Amino acid sequence: MCLDLFSELPRLRNPEALPKWLMQVTAHKCLQLREQGAHRKEESDASAIESLPADPRLEAVLVEAEPEQIIRGALLRVKERCRNLVEMLFFEEPPRPYDEVAKSLGLATGSIGFIRGRCLEQLRRELEKGGF
């Protein structure tokens, strides 16, 4: 399957779309393999793997995952300190308190709010560049 993905790579026009593209190519390949399994079953019941029923939620999962992938891609393009700050404040459950974030990043607790604003602005610009 990895070779199939690699062979399809030249068709990728926008590198920013790589996460969604990988999900789509993988989903299409899985459907293709399932269909091939169904054909094999018809040819030889003894050696074929039973195909799974089609899941109509597949497209919904892809649509739901796309914004997350766009945000993660944008986070990779901001400065490391901003990425770490945003991850600590917004991606951890429960979010870390400001004093803990400040200690982890070697910053003053009072500066976290200001730096968070600047980091979110960087992230917003990266998201806009990606068409989000």
N, CA, C and O atoms as CSV, one atom per row, in Angstrom:
chain,resi,resn,atom,element,x,y,z
A,1,MET,N,N,0.823,-1.185,0.000
A,1,MET,CA,C,0.000,0.000,0.000
A,1,MET,C,C,0.869,1.252,0.000
A,1,MET,O,O,0.514,2.240,-0.643
A,2,CYS,N,N,2.008,1.235,0.711
A,2,CYS,CA,C,2.903,2.388,0.732
A,2,CYS,C,C,3.419,2.698,-0.664
A,2,CYS,O,O,3.531,3.864,-1.044
A,3,LEU,N,N,3.733,1.653,-1.433
A,3,LEU,CA,C,4.197,1.872,-2.801
A,3,LEU,C,C,3.105,2.493,-3.652
A,3,LEU,O,O,3.380,3.336,-4.505
A,4,ASP,N,N,1.866,2.079,-3.423
A,4,ASP,CA,C,0.750,2.694,-4.151
A,4,ASP,C,C,0.648,4.179,-3.829
A,4,ASP,O,O,0.456,4.999,-4.727
A,5,LEU,N,N,0.777,4.531,-2.545
A,5,LEU,CA,C,0.740,5.940,-2.156
A,5,LEU,C,C,1.894,6.701,-2.792
A,5,LEU,O,O,1.710,7.800,-3.315
A,6,PHE,N,N,3.082,6.110,-2.744
A,6,PHE,CA,C,4.258,6.748,-3.326
A,6,PHE,C,C,4.075,6.963,-4.825
A,6,PHE,O,O,4.458,8.007,-5.354
A,7,SER,N,N,3.494,5.982,-5.512
A,7,SER,CA,C,3.308,6.113,-6.959
A,7,SER,C,C,2.297,7.205,-7.303
A,7,SER,O,O,2.342,7.764,-8.399
A,8,GLU,N,N,1.393,7.513,-6.383
A,8,GLU,CA,C,0.389,8.556,-6.615
A,8,GLU,C,C,0.904,9.947,-6.244
A,8,GLU,O,O,0.261,10.942,-6.580
A,9,LEU,N,N,2.030,10.040,-5.571
A,9,LEU,CA,C,2.562,11.304,-5.090
A,9,LEU,C,C,2.731,12.371,-6.173
A,9,LEU,O,O,2.466,13.540,-5.891
A,10,PRO,N,N,3.160,12.033,-7.404
A,10,PRO,CA,C,3.296,13.075,-8.430
A,10,PRO,C,C,1.972,13.788,-8.755
A,10,PRO,O,O,1.979,14.884,-9.315
A,11,ARG,N,N,0.854,13.170,-8.406
A,11,ARG,CA,C,-0.437,13.791,-8.688
A,11,ARG,C,C,-0.783,14.879,-7.671
A,11,ARG,O,O,-1.724,15.643,-7.885
A,12,LEU,N,N,-0.043,14.958,-6.575
A,12,LEU,CA,C,-0.283,15.952,-5.541
A,12,LEU,C,C,0.190,17.317,-6.039
A,12,LEU,O,O,1.378,17.511,-6.297
A,13,ARG,N,N,-0.734,18.248,-6.171
A,13,ARG,CA,C,-0.392,19.576,-6.690
A,13,ARG,C,C,-0.004,20.548,-5.585
A,13,ARG,O,O,0.838,21.419,-5.801
A,14,ASN,N,N,-0.600,20.414,-4.414
A,14,ASN,CA,C,-0.376,21.361,-3.328
A,14,ASN,C,C,0.154,20.606,-2.100
A,14,ASN,O,O,-0.583,19.827,-1.496
A,15,PRO,N,N,1.417,20.827,-1.725
A,15,PRO,CA,C,1.981,20.120,-0.573
A,15,PRO,C,C,1.199,20.356,0.723
A,15,PRO,O,O,1.216,19.504,1.611
A,16,GLU,N,N,0.515,21.499,0.844
A,16,GLU,CA,C,-0.275,21.790,2.034
A,16,GLU,C,C,-1.428,20.796,2.189
A,16,GLU,O,O,-1.920,20.573,3.295
A,17,ALA,N,N,-1.849,20.208,1.081
A,17,ALA,CA,C,-2.994,19.298,1.090
A,17,ALA,C,C,-2.583,17.847,1.369
A,17,ALA,O,O,-3.415,16.943,1.294
A,18,LEU,N,N,-1.317,17.625,1.686
A,18,LEU,CA,C,-0.823,16.262,1.874
A,18,LEU,C,C,-1.628,15.437,2.883
A,18,LEU,O,O,-1.966,14.294,2.573
A,19,PRO,N,N,-1.952,15.956,4.076
A,19,PRO,CA,C,-2.699,15.112,5.028
A,19,PRO,C,C,-4.052,14.649,4.477
A,19,PRO,O,O,-4.386,13.467,4.569
A,20,LYS,N,N,-4.822,15.564,3.913
A,20,LYS,CA,C,-6.128,15.175,3.369
A,20,LYS,C,C,-5.937,14.229,2.184
A,20,LYS,O,O,-6.676,13.257,2.031
A,21,TRP,N,N,-4.943,14.520,1.350
A,21,TRP,CA,C,-4.673,13.692,0.184
A,21,TRP,C,C,-4.341,12.266,0.614
A,21,TRP,O,O,-4.828,11.305,0.018
A,22,LEU,N,N,-3.498,12.128,1.665
A,22,LEU,CA,C,-3.151,10.791,2.161
A,22,LEU,C,C,-4.384,10.047,2.651
A,22,LEU,O,O,-4.537,8.851,2.402
A,23,MET,N,N,-5.265,10.765,3.352
A,23,MET,CA,C,-6.491,10.118,3.839
A,23,MET,C,C,-7.367,9.674,2.674
A,23,MET,O,O,-7.926,8.578,2.696
A,24,GLN,N,N,-7.487,10.528,1.654
A,24,GLN,CA,C,-8.338,10.186,0.517
A,24,GLN,C,C,-7.768,9.019,-0.282
A,24,GLN,O,O,-8.495,8.090,-0.634
A,25,VAL,N,N,-6.468,9.067,-0.567
A,25,VAL,CA,C,-5.844,7.983,-1.332
A,25,VAL,C,C,-5.954,6.668,-0.556
A,25,VAL,O,O,-6.229,5.620,-1.140
A,26,THR,N,N,-5.739,6.728,0.755
A,26,THR,CA,C,-5.846,5.520,1.580
A,26,THR,C,C,-7.267,4.981,1.569
A,26,THR,O,O,-7.479,3.775,1.441
A,27,ALA,N,N,-8.240,5.876,1.703
A,27,ALA,CA,C,-9.644,5.441,1.688
A,27,ALA,C,C,-9.999,4.805,0.344
A,27,ALA,O,O,-10.658,3.766,0.295
A,28,HIS,N,N,-9.561,5.434,-0.737
A,28,HIS,CA,C,-9.842,4.885,-2.066
A,28,HIS,C,C,-9.169,3.526,-2.247
A,28,HIS,O,O,-9.756,2.602,-2.809
A,29,LYS,N,N,-7.930,3.415,-1.764
A,29,LYS,CA,C,-7.206,2.147,-1.884
A,29,LYS,C,C,-7.904,1.052,-1.072
A,29,LYS,O,O,-8.001,-0.089,-1.523
A,30,CYS,N,N,-8.385,1.394,0.110
A,30,CYS,CA,C,-9.094,0.409,0.936
A,30,CYS,C,C,-10.373,-0.054,0.236
A,30,CYS,O,O,-10.692,-1.243,0.225
A,31,LEU,N,N,-11.090,0.890,-0.340
A,31,LEU,CA,C,-12.304,0.515,-1.070
A,31,LEU,C,C,-11.965,-0.370,-2.267
A,31,LEU,O,O,-12.665,-1.340,-2.557
A,32,GLN,N,N,-10.880,-0.021,-2.955
A,32,GLN,CA,C,-10.448,-0.809,-4.108
A,32,GLN,C,C,-10.081,-2.234,-3.672
A,32,GLN,O,O,-10.460,-3.204,-4.330
A,33,LEU,N,N,-9.353,-2.355,-2.579
A,33,LEU,CA,C,-8.976,-3.675,-2.079
A,33,LEU,C,C,-10.203,-4.463,-1.638
A,33,LEU,O,O,-10.267,-5.676,-1.841
A,34,ARG,N,N,-11.163,-3.793,-1.044
A,34,ARG,CA,C,-12.393,-4.470,-0.636
A,34,ARG,C,C,-13.140,-5.005,-1.850
A,34,ARG,O,O,-13.653,-6.124,-1.835
A,35,GLU,N,N,-13.193,-4.187,-2.909
A,35,GLU,CA,C,-13.861,-4.640,-4.134
A,35,GLU,C,C,-13.122,-5.828,-4.759
A,35,GLU,O,O,-13.745,-6.777,-5.235
A,36,GLN,N,N,-11.783,-5.762,-4.749
A,36,GLN,CA,C,-11.004,-6.882,-5.283
A,36,GLN,C,C,-11.265,-8.141,-4.469
A,36,GLN,O,O,-11.341,-9.239,-5.019
A,37,GLY,N,N,-11.402,-7.976,-3.144
A,37,GLY,CA,C,-11.710,-9.114,-2.284
A,37,GLY,C,C,-13.060,-9.714,-2.627
A,37,GLY,O,O,-13.234,-10.932,-2.573
A,38,ALA,N,N,-14.021,-8.862,-2.981
A,38,ALA,CA,C,-15.350,-9.353,-3.359
A,38,ALA,C,C,-15.269,-10.155,-4.652
A,38,ALA,O,O,-15.925,-11.188,-4.787
A,39,HIS,N,N,-14.463,-9.678,-5.607
A,39,HIS,CA,C,-14.303,-10.409,-6.872
A,39,HIS,C,C,-13.626,-11.760,-6.640
A,39,HIS,O,O,-14.009,-12.766,-7.237
A,40,ARG,N,N,-12.621,-11.772,-5.770
A,40,ARG,CA,C,-11.942,-13.031,-5.463
A,40,ARG,C,C,-12.900,-14.014,-4.808
A,40,ARG,O,O,-12.836,-15.217,-5.061
A,41,LYS,N,N,-13.780,-13.503,-3.973
A,41,LYS,CA,C,-14.749,-14.366,-3.301
A,41,LYS,C,C,-15.648,-15.043,-4.314
A,41,LYS,O,O,-15.979,-16.221,-4.178
A,42,GLU,N,N,-16.038,-14.301,-5.321
A,42,GLU,CA,C,-16.872,-14.883,-6.365
A,42,GLU,C,C,-16.104,-15.976,-7.105
A,42,GLU,O,O,-16.674,-17.007,-7.460
A,43,GLU,N,N,-14.801,-15.749,-7.337
A,43,GLU,CA,C,-13.986,-16.711,-8.070
A,43,GLU,C,C,-13.691,-17.952,-7.226
A,43,GLU,O,O,-13.727,-19.077,-7.724
A,44,SER,N,N,-13.403,-17.733,-5.955
A,44,SER,CA,C,-13.034,-18.867,-5.104
A,44,SER,C,C,-13.424,-18.581,-3.667
A,44,SER,O,O,-12.715,-17.871,-2.954
A,45,ASP,N,N,-14.540,-19.129,-3.247
A,45,ASP,CA,C,-15.030,-18.897,-1.888
A,45,ASP,C,C,-14.045,-19.385,-0.838
A,45,ASP,O,O,-13.955,-18.794,0.239
A,46,ALA,N,N,-13.321,-20.426,-1.119
A,46,ALA,CA,C,-12.413,-21.010,-0.140
A,46,ALA,C,C,-11.215,-20.112,0.154
A,46,ALA,O,O,-10.744,-20.082,1.291
A,47,SER,N,N,-10.708,-19.375,-0.843
A,47,SER,CA,C,-9.487,-18.609,-0.632
A,47,SER,C,C,-9.718,-17.113,-0.462
A,47,SER,O,O,-8.773,-16.375,-0.181
A,48,ALA,N,N,-10.928,-16.660,-0.622
A,48,ALA,CA,C,-11.190,-15.216,-0.555
A,48,ALA,C,C,-11.463,-14.768,0.869
A,48,ALA,O,O,-11.978,-15.528,1.690
A,49,ILE,N,N,-11.113,-13.533,1.145
A,49,ILE,CA,C,-11.435,-12.920,2.429
A,49,ILE,C,C,-12.764,-12.215,2.258
A,49,ILE,O,O,-12.981,-11.516,1.269
A,50,GLU,N,N,-13.643,-12.396,3.208
A,50,GLU,CA,C,-14.945,-11.768,3.090
A,50,GLU,C,C,-14.782,-10.256,3.185
A,50,GLU,O,O,-14.086,-9.742,4.060
A,51,SER,N,N,-15.427,-9.573,2.283
A,51,SER,CA,C,-15.322,-8.117,2.279
A,51,SER,C,C,-16.240,-7.538,3.331
A,51,SER,O,O,-17.295,-8.088,3.645
A,52,LEU,N,N,-15.812,-6.420,3.861
A,52,LEU,CA,C,-16.607,-5.732,4.863
A,52,LEU,C,C,-17.667,-4.883,4.181
A,52,LEU,O,O,-17.450,-4.415,3.064
A,53,PRO,N,N,-18.801,-4.675,4.822
A,53,PRO,CA,C,-19.804,-3.805,4.211
A,53,PRO,C,C,-19.282,-2.372,4.135
A,53,PRO,O,O,-18.503,-1.949,4.990
A,54,ALA,N,N,-19.698,-1.638,3.134
A,54,ALA,CA,C,-19.267,-0.252,2.973
A,54,ALA,C,C,-19.775,0.573,4.146
A,54,ALA,O,O,-20.915,0.414,4.583
A,55,ASP,N,N,-18.935,1.440,4.641
A,55,ASP,CA,C,-19.308,2.297,5.754
A,55,ASP,C,C,-19.613,3.693,5.221
A,55,ASP,O,O,-18.697,4.388,4.781
A,56,PRO,N,N,-20.868,4.119,5.247
A,56,PRO,CA,C,-21.213,5.430,4.700
A,56,PRO,C,C,-20.630,6.585,5.502
A,56,PRO,O,O,-20.682,7.733,5.061
A,57,ARG,N,N,-20.078,6.297,6.667
A,57,ARG,CA,C,-19.503,7.362,7.498
A,57,ARG,C,C,-18.076,7.713,7.095
A,57,ARG,O,O,-17.505,8.661,7.635
A,58,LEU,N,N,-17.485,6.971,6.158
A,58,LEU,CA,C,-16.095,7.188,5.772
A,58,LEU,C,C,-15.852,8.620,5.312
A,58,LEU,O,O,-14.916,9.268,5.778
A,59,GLU,N,N,-16.679,9.117,4.408
A,59,GLU,CA,C,-16.513,10.489,3.913
A,59,GLU,C,C,-16.689,11.485,5.054
A,59,GLU,O,O,-15.972,12.484,5.114
A,60,ALA,N,N,-17.627,11.230,5.955
A,60,ALA,CA,C,-17.847,12.130,7.088
A,60,ALA,C,C,-16.608,12.193,7.985
A,60,ALA,O,O,-16.265,13.255,8.505
A,61,VAL,N,N,-15.947,11.061,8.158
A,61,VAL,CA,C,-14.731,11.034,8.968
A,61,VAL,C,C,-13.638,11.866,8.297
A,61,VAL,O,O,-12.929,12.616,8.967
A,62,LEU,N,N,-13.502,11.734,6.979
A,62,LEU,CA,C,-12.508,12.521,6.249
A,62,LEU,C,C,-12.791,14.009,6.360
A,62,LEU,O,O,-11.878,14.803,6.590
A,63,VAL,N,N,-14.042,14.387,6.199
A,63,VAL,CA,C,-14.425,15.798,6.281
A,63,VAL,C,C,-14.167,16.332,7.689
A,63,VAL,O,O,-13.728,17.470,7.851
A,64,GLU,N,N,-14.433,15.525,8.690
A,64,GLU,CA,C,-14.232,15.936,10.074
A,64,GLU,C,C,-12.743,16.065,10.408
A,64,GLU,O,O,-12.362,16.944,11.181
A,65,ALA,N,N,-11.913,15.217,9.846
A,65,ALA,CA,C,-10.482,15.218,10.153
A,65,ALA,C,C,-9.717,16.308,9.420
A,65,ALA,O,O,-8.640,16.708,9.863
A,66,GLU,N,N,-10.250,16.794,8.314
A,66,GLU,CA,C,-9.524,17.776,7.506
A,66,GLU,C,C,-9.161,19.044,8.274
A,66,GLU,O,O,-8.000,19.450,8.215
A,67,PRO,N,N,-10.084,19.698,8.996
A,67,PRO,CA,C,-9.690,20.907,9.725
A,67,PRO,C,C,-8.604,20.640,10.765
A,67,PRO,O,O,-7.714,21.467,10.959
A,68,GLU,N,N,-8.672,19.499,11.428
A,68,GLU,CA,C,-7.637,19.157,12.402
A,68,GLU,C,C,-6.274,19.063,11.736
A,68,GLU,O,O,-5.279,19.550,12.275
A,69,GLN,N,N,-6.228,18.444,10.576
A,69,GLN,CA,C,-4.955,18.309,9.865
A,69,GLN,C,C,-4.431,19.665,9.401
A,69,GLN,O,O,-3.225,19.909,9.432
A,70,ILE,N,N,-5.323,20.537,8.977
A,70,ILE,CA,C,-4.913,21.873,8.547
A,70,ILE,C,C,-4.316,22.633,9.730
A,70,ILE,O,O,-3.291,23.300,9.592
A,71,ILE,N,N,-4.957,22.530,10.886
A,71,ILE,CA,C,-4.454,23.217,12.078
A,71,ILE,C,C,-3.105,22.649,12.495
A,71,ILE,O,O,-2.192,23.406,12.822
A,72,ARG,N,N,-2.970,21.335,12.488
A,72,ARG,CA,C,-1.685,20.722,12.854
A,72,ARG,C,C,-0.577,21.128,11.875
A,72,ARG,O,O,0.559,21.367,12.285
A,73,GLY,N,N,-0.907,21.206,10.591
A,73,GLY,CA,C,0.074,21.650,9.602
A,73,GLY,C,C,0.505,23.084,9.841
A,73,GLY,O,O,1.688,23.407,9.744
A,74,ALA,N,N,-0.458,23.948,10.155
A,74,ALA,CA,C,-0.139,25.346,10.444
A,74,ALA,C,C,0.708,25.450,11.704
A,74,ALA,O,O,1.619,26.276,11.771
A,75,LEU,N,N,0.419,24.626,12.700
A,75,LEU,CA,C,1.214,24.637,13.933
A,75,LEU,C,C,2.670,24.267,13.670
A,75,LEU,O,O,3.574,24.775,14.333
A,76,LEU,N,N,2.890,23.389,12.710
A,76,LEU,CA,C,4.271,23.000,12.382
A,76,LEU,C,C,5.047,24.142,11.741
A,76,LEU,O,O,6.278,24.126,11.734
A,77,ARG,N,N,4.344,25.130,11.204
A,77,ARG,CA,C,5.015,26.247,10.529
A,77,ARG,C,C,5.245,27.461,11.425
A,77,ARG,O,O,5.930,28.397,11.013
A,78,VAL,N,N,4.692,27.471,12.636
A,78,VAL,CA,C,4.963,28.582,13.553
A,78,VAL,C,C,6.228,28.269,14.343
A,78,VAL,O,O,6.720,27.141,14.340
A,79,LYS,N,N,6.741,29.286,15.014
A,79,LYS,CA,C,7.959,29.111,15.805
A,79,LYS,C,C,7.743,28.055,16.889
A,79,LYS,O,O,6.636,27.879,17.397
A,80,GLU,N,N,8.816,27.366,17.224
A,80,GLU,CA,C,8.733,26.249,18.168
A,80,GLU,C,C,8.148,26.673,19.521
A,80,GLU,O,O,7.333,25.957,20.102
A,81,ARG,N,N,8.572,27.842,20.014
A,81,ARG,CA,C,8.056,28.306,21.309
A,81,ARG,C,C,6.543,28.504,21.239
A,81,ARG,O,O,5.826,28.152,22.175
A,82,CYS,N,N,6.056,29.067,20.132
A,82,CYS,CA,C,4.611,29.258,19.968
A,82,CYS,C,C,3.894,27.920,19.863
A,82,CYS,O,O,2.836,27.725,20.462
A,83,ARG,N,N,4.469,27.008,19.103
A,83,ARG,CA,C,3.853,25.680,18.964
A,83,ARG,C,C,3.725,25.015,20.333
A,83,ARG,O,O,2.674,24.469,20.669
A,84,ASN,N,N,4.805,25.066,21.125
A,84,ASN,CA,C,4.780,24.465,22.457
A,84,ASN,C,C,3.747,25.134,23.354
A,84,ASN,O,O,3.017,24.459,24.080
A,85,LEU,N,N,3.686,26.463,23.303
A,85,LEU,CA,C,2.736,27.206,24.123
A,85,LEU,C,C,1.295,26.848,23.757
A,85,LEU,O,O,0.477,26.571,24.634
A,86,VAL,N,N,0.992,26.854,22.463
A,86,VAL,CA,C,-0.365,26.534,22.008
A,86,VAL,C,C,-0.727,25.096,22.383
A,86,VAL,O,O,-1.843,24.837,22.831
A,87,GLU,N,N,0.196,24.175,22.205
A,87,GLU,CA,C,-0.087,22.777,22.561
A,87,GLU,C,C,-0.363,22.634,24.051
A,87,GLU,O,O,-1.280,21.914,24.445
A,88,MET,N,N,0.424,23.315,24.885
A,88,MET,CA,C,0.218,23.213,26.335
A,88,MET,C,C,-1.120,23.820,26.756
A,88,MET,O,O,-1.808,23.278,27.622
A,89,LEU,N,N,-1.485,24.946,26.139
A,89,LEU,CA,C,-2.705,25.642,26.552
A,89,LEU,C,C,-3.977,25.064,25.940
A,89,LEU,O,O,-5.035,25.101,26.568
A,90,PHE,N,N,-3.888,24.530,24.719
A,90,PHE,CA,C,-5.110,24.165,24.010
A,90,PHE,C,C,-5.231,22.686,23.631
A,90,PHE,O,O,-6.334,22.220,23.346
A,91,PHE,N,N,-4.124,21.943,23.621
A,91,PHE,CA,C,-4.187,20.557,23.169
A,91,PHE,C,C,-4.106,19.559,24.313
A,91,PHE,O,O,-4.424,18.384,24.125
A,92,GLU,N,N,-3.695,19.994,25.476
A,92,GLU,CA,C,-3.591,19.075,26.608
A,92,GLU,C,C,-4.909,19.077,27.382
A,92,GLU,O,O,-5.610,20.086,27.457
A,93,GLU,N,N,-5.215,17.930,27.945
A,93,GLU,CA,C,-6.458,17.797,28.711
A,93,GLU,C,C,-6.119,17.323,30.106
A,93,GLU,O,O,-5.646,16.193,30.229
A,94,PRO,N,N,-6.314,18.063,31.136
A,94,PRO,CA,C,-6.798,19.443,31.157
A,94,PRO,C,C,-5.683,20.401,30.755
A,94,PRO,O,O,-4.506,20.054,30.849
A,95,PRO,N,N,-6.042,21.607,30.305
A,95,PRO,CA,C,-5.009,22.582,29.920
A,95,PRO,C,C,-4.135,22.940,31.128
A,95,PRO,O,O,-4.602,22.974,32.267
A,96,ARG,N,N,-2.883,23.199,30.851
A,96,ARG,CA,C,-1.968,23.552,31.942
A,96,ARG,C,C,-2.254,24.978,32.427
A,96,ARG,O,O,-2.631,25.839,31.633
A,97,PRO,N,N,-2.077,25.222,33.715
A,97,PRO,CA,C,-2.203,26.591,34.230
A,97,PRO,C,C,-1.042,27.453,33.722
A,97,PRO,O,O,0.034,26.942,33.410
A,98,TYR,N,N,-1.278,28.758,33.645
A,98,TYR,CA,C,-0.258,29.681,33.136
A,98,TYR,C,C,1.068,29.549,33.877
A,98,TYR,O,O,2.124,29.581,33.245
A,99,ASP,N,N,1.042,29.402,35.205
A,99,ASP,CA,C,2.306,29.333,35.941
A,99,ASP,C,C,3.118,28.096,35.570
A,99,ASP,O,O,4.348,28.140,35.537
A,100,GLU,N,N,2.433,27.005,35.295
A,100,GLU,CA,C,3.116,25.777,34.875
A,100,GLU,C,C,3.691,25.926,33.457
A,100,GLU,O,O,4.804,25.478,33.183
A,101,VAL,N,N,2.922,26.558,32.566
A,101,VAL,CA,C,3.388,26.810,31.201
A,101,VAL,C,C,4.605,27.724,31.241
A,101,VAL,O,O,5.596,27.486,30.550
A,102,ALA,N,N,4.522,28.772,32.058
A,102,ALA,CA,C,5.632,29.724,32.169
A,102,ALA,C,C,6.894,29.028,32.644
A,102,ALA,O,O,7.978,29.265,32.109
A,103,LYS,N,N,6.760,28.167,33.649
A,103,LYS,CA,C,7.923,27.450,34.181
A,103,LYS,C,C,8.509,26.533,33.112
A,103,LYS,O,O,9.729,26.467,32.964
A,104,SER,N,N,7.655,25.818,32.360
A,104,SER,CA,C,8.120,24.897,31.317
A,104,SER,C,C,8.862,25.614,30.205
A,104,SER,O,O,9.824,25.083,29.650
A,105,LEU,N,N,8.414,26.828,29.877
A,105,LEU,CA,C,9.023,27.569,28.769
A,105,LEU,C,C,10.071,28.578,29.223
A,105,LEU,O,O,10.683,29.249,28.392
A,106,GLY,N,N,10.285,28.692,30.541
A,106,GLY,CA,C,11.275,29.634,31.058
A,106,GLY,C,C,10.840,31.076,30.879
A,106,GLY,O,O,11.660,31.936,30.556
A,107,LEU,N,N,9.553,31.350,31.084
A,107,LEU,CA,C,9.006,32.692,30.908
A,107,LEU,C,C,8.388,33.175,32.206
A,107,LEU,O,O,8.132,32.386,33.115
A,108,ALA,N,N,8.151,34.475,32.288
A,108,ALA,CA,C,7.430,35.037,33.423
A,108,ALA,C,C,5.944,34.722,33.261
A,108,ALA,O,O,5.411,34.788,32.153
A,109,THR,N,N,5.286,34.386,34.348
A,109,THR,CA,C,3.868,34.036,34.291
A,109,THR,C,C,3.041,35.156,33.689
A,109,THR,O,O,2.117,34.895,32.918
A,110,GLY,N,N,3.354,36.395,34.027
A,110,GLY,CA,C,2.596,37.543,33.520
A,110,GLY,C,C,2.728,37.759,32.024
A,110,GLY,O,O,1.914,38.470,31.435
A,111,SER,N,N,3.728,37.169,31.396
A,111,SER,CA,C,3.923,37.380,29.959
A,111,SER,C,C,3.199,36.342,29.106
A,111,SER,O,O,3.140,36.489,27.886
A,112,ILE,N,N,2.652,35.310,29.715
A,112,ILE,CA,C,2.027,34.220,28.961
A,112,ILE,C,C,0.844,34.729,28.135
A,112,ILE,O,O,0.717,34.369,26.965
A,113,GLY,N,N,-0.013,35.548,28.713
A,113,GLY,CA,C,-1.181,36.056,27.978
A,113,GLY,C,C,-0.773,36.850,26.750
A,113,GLY,O,O,-1.352,36.669,25.679
A,114,PHE,N,N,0.222,37.732,26.887
A,114,PHE,CA,C,0.696,38.537,25.764
A,114,PHE,C,C,1.320,37.654,24.682
A,114,PHE,O,O,1.027,37.807,23.496
A,115,ILE,N,N,2.181,36.733,25.106
A,115,ILE,CA,C,2.843,35.835,24.145
A,115,ILE,C,C,1.813,34.933,23.480
A,115,ILE,O,O,1.907,34.670,22.281
A,116,ARG,N,N,0.830,34.452,24.243
A,116,ARG,CA,C,-0.243,33.629,23.672
A,116,ARG,C,C,-0.955,34.380,22.547
A,116,ARG,O,O,-1.238,33.802,21.498
A,117,GLY,N,N,-1.245,35.660,22.760
A,117,GLY,CA,C,-1.886,36.477,21.722
A,117,GLY,C,C,-1.036,36.558,20.459
A,117,GLY,O,O,-1.552,36.416,19.350
A,118,ARG,N,N,0.261,36.786,20.625
A,118,ARG,CA,C,1.158,36.848,19.464
A,118,ARG,C,C,1.228,35.507,18.753
A,118,ARG,O,O,1.238,35.446,17.524
A,119,CYS,N,N,1.276,34.432,19.533
A,119,CYS,CA,C,1.354,33.090,18.940
A,119,CYS,C,C,0.074,32.741,18.194
A,119,CYS,O,O,0.126,32.152,17.115
A,120,LEU,N,N,-1.060,33.095,18.753
A,120,LEU,CA,C,-2.326,32.835,18.067
A,120,LEU,C,C,-2.425,33.647,16.782
A,120,LEU,O,O,-3.012,33.195,15.799
A,121,GLU,N,N,-1.848,34.853,16.792
A,121,GLU,CA,C,-1.823,35.668,15.569
A,121,GLU,C,C,-0.950,35.007,14.505
A,121,GLU,O,O,-1.318,34.986,13.330
A,122,GLN,N,N,0.204,34.468,14.905
A,122,GLN,CA,C,1.061,33.725,13.961
A,122,GLN,C,C,0.301,32.540,13.384
A,122,GLN,O,O,0.334,32.294,12.178
A,123,LEU,N,N,-0.379,31.817,14.249
A,123,LEU,CA,C,-1.144,30.645,13.821
A,123,LEU,C,C,-2.265,31.060,12.865
A,123,LEU,O,O,-2.505,30.387,11.862
A,124,ARG,N,N,-2.944,32.154,13.170
A,124,ARG,CA,C,-4.013,32.651,12.299
A,124,ARG,C,C,-3.473,32.972,10.906
A,124,ARG,O,O,-4.097,32.629,9.902
A,125,ARG,N,N,-2.313,33.630,10.846
A,125,ARG,CA,C,-1.703,33.958,9.544
A,125,ARG,C,C,-1.366,32.694,8.752
A,125,ARG,O,O,-1.589,32.632,7.543
A,126,GLU,N,N,-0.825,31.686,9.446
A,126,GLU,CA,C,-0.489,30.424,8.780
A,126,GLU,C,C,-1.756,29.707,8.275
A,126,GLU,O,O,-1.764,29.119,7.194
A,127,LEU,N,N,-2.809,29.771,9.075
A,127,LEU,CA,C,-4.073,29.158,8.653
A,127,LEU,C,C,-4.638,29.879,7.427
A,127,LEU,O,O,-5.166,29.234,6.522
A,128,GLU,N,N,-4.534,31.196,7.392
A,128,GLU,CA,C,-5.009,31.961,6.239
A,128,GLU,C,C,-4.210,31.625,4.984
A,128,GLU,O,O,-4.768,31.507,3.894
A,129,LYS,N,N,-2.895,31.472,5.151
A,129,LYS,CA,C,-2.048,31.082,4.011
A,129,LYS,C,C,-2.504,29.739,3.453
A,129,LYS,O,O,-2.455,29.517,2.243
A,130,GLY,N,N,-2.947,28.846,4.330
A,130,GLY,CA,C,-3.412,27.531,3.915
A,130,GLY,C,C,-4.851,27.516,3.435
A,130,GLY,O,O,-5.381,26.460,3.088
A,131,GLY,N,N,-5.491,28.688,3.413
A,131,GLY,CA,C,-6.862,28.771,2.920
A,131,GLY,C,C,-7.917,28.393,3.929
A,131,GLY,O,O,-9.036,28.047,3.551
A,132,PHE,N,N,-7.592,28.450,5.188
A,132,PHE,CA,C,-8.535,28.066,6.243
A,132,PHE,C,C,-9.232,29.289,6.768
A,132,PHE,O,O,-10.069,29.185,7.665
